[in-house]
Amino acid sequence: MRPRPGGLLRRITAGADTVTVEVRDRSTAPPLLKPWARGEPSGFGWPLVNQLASTDVRTHHDGKTVTATLTTAPTGRP
């Protein structure tokens, strides 16, 4: 995941069956799931992350922290 401008990669951790990436930025606005638009150079990252990983968004007084955890266990998603 690439944080928004002003964002910071906080942590990457690996467990036996998981990899977790945590990023933080100064915006309190949540990431948007929007349809992919042909010819647009951006906007597909957050939907892709949500397809591959479980996600959590926590807002706080000075921005938000987004966590994505990828697991080797089957997700039940196509």
C-alpha positions in Angstrom: 0.0 0.0 0.0 1.2 3.5 -0.8 0.2 6.0 1.7 -1.4 9.3 0.6 0.9 12.3 0.3 2.2 13.0 3.7 1.7 9.4 4.7 4.1 7.1 6.4 4.7 3.4 6.3 4.6 2.5 9.9 5.2 -1.2 10.1 5.4 -4.5 8.2 5.2 -7.6 10.3 5.2 -11.3 9.2 3.8 -14.2 11.1 3.6 -17.9 10.4 0.6 -17.4 8.1 0.2 -13.6 7.8 1.9 -10.5 6.5 0.5 -7.2 8.0 1.2 -3.7 6.6 0.3 -0.6 8.5 0.3 2.9 7.0 -0.6 6.2 8.5 -1.5 9.6 7.0 -2.8 13.0 8.2 -6.2 12.8 6.5 -9.2 11.6 8.5 -11.1 10.7 5.3 -11.4 7.0 4.8 -10.1 5.3 1.7 -12.7 5.0 -1.1 -13.7 1.9 -2.9 -14.5 3.2 -6.4 -14.9 1.3 -9.6 -11.9 1.0 -11.8 -12.0 3.5 -14.7 -10.2 2.6 -18.0 -7.5 5.1 -18.8 -7.2 6.4 -15.2 -3.6 5.9 -13.8 -4.8 5.5 -10.2 -7.7 4.4 -8.1 -7.3 0.7 -8.2 -5.0 0.1 -5.2 -7.6 0.2 -2.4 -10.0 -2.2 -4.2 -7.1 -4.6 -4.9 -5.9 -4.5 -1.3 -9.5 -5.3 -0.1 -9.7 -8.2 -2.5 -6.4 -9.7 -1.2 -6.4 -8.8 2.5 -8.5 -8.0 5.5 -8.4 -4.3 6.2 -9.0 -2.0 9.2 -9.2 1.8 9.2 -8.8 3.7 12.5 -9.2 7.4 12.6 -7.5 9.5 15.3 -7.2 13.2 16.1 -4.3 13.7 13.7 -5.3 11.4 10.8 -5.8 7.7 10.2 -4.0 4.4 10.3 -4.8 1.7 7.7 -3.9 -1.9 8.4 -4.0 -4.7 5.8 -3.4 -8.3 6.7 -2.7 -10.9 4.0 -3.1 -14.5 5.1 -2.3 -17.8 3.5 -5.6 -19.2 4.7 -8.4 -19.5 2.1 -10.6 -16.4 2.3 -13.7 -17.8 0.5 -13.5 -15.0 -2.0 -13.3 -15.8 -5.8 
